[in-house]
Structure formats: C-alpha cells, structure tokens
Amino acid sequence: MAAVIAMLEELGGLAPLTAEGAAARFAACGWTPGGRPRDGVETSWDADGTGAWIRTSGSGAVDVSFAVWIRDVDESGYFDDLDAVYEEGERVLAGLLPEIERSSFAGRLAEAGRATEGEDEREGEGEGEGGDEFVVRKRWTLDGHVLTAGVVQHDTDFPVMVVVTLETMPATATVPTVAPAPADGG
C-alpha cells in the first residue's frame, strides 16, 4: 500500500489530472509500464504487486485506479461463494482505510460519503470507478479530485477487487459530503 499512497501524493498535486501527467509521475516513481499505450500514453503500470491503470472518458476526465487486492473467479468462471469473497474484500478494505486516513495527505482529505451495495450516489456517471457498482466504498475529496476506496466487481465473471481510484471531480457533479457528528454527541 506504500507505493499507492506515494503515487496518490504525486497525483494529487496534478492540476489538472491528465493521462500524460499521470504516466510521467508513474515513470518518475519507478513503476513498470504494462505495455498498454492508448493515444500515445502508457495506461497500465505495476509496482510491488499492485496494478494501476489510467483511463480517460470522452469528456476528457481522467481517473487513475489501483488494484490493491484481487480475488479471481474459480475454474467454473464464477465464485462458489460470492458473499464470502465480498466479505473478504470488505475486510481488506477495512484494513486499508486507516492507511489512507493516516497518510501524508490525510490533512487534505474531506470525507465525501460512504455507500454500501445499491447506494452509490453517483450511479451511472461516466466510465470511471464512480459509475461502477461498489459492494462497499468510502469516498473523499483530495485537492479537487475524488478519491474512492472500495470493493467492486465489474461483472459476474470478473474478479472481485479492492480498488483505490483518484478521479477528476466532474465540474457539474456534486459529491455529497457527510457532516461530522456534533462534539456533544447530539
């Protein structure tokens, strides 16, 4: 997770977040390119067993995702016990959240919500991780970007993953914020 935290620190400073800028930061930080260039930019990266990819949407929005845990489907092409895999992913995510919240950029994070299955506030908004259905996720804003950590499965015959995604905050979207609890408990 240390490599992901370091890259998030690097990427959080990019304004605007571009595919070219993200690829340059990955290269400068010693990540290995995966050989998947798109529009002249390397989009797949690897470091310390963590995969990362850069995606752009038709509107020019960019998101950078890190797969920090992957549980692939079994030999049948599915999971024998999908609920158990989701639970394992949720345990991994629970261990990951404190690392993000204690990171070097923690002081610049603003909580933007937590959702469980069926509660994604940004449902259907583009091609980034925000448009995917998360089993559970937590979201913050970071330096004008949206940072999401969650458990996701893109399709029934795809792996279940714990991903961390930094994406351009859409100009027209509002990311709901969660007000802190009153200090007096009421």
Disulfide bonds with the S-S distance in Angstrom:
none
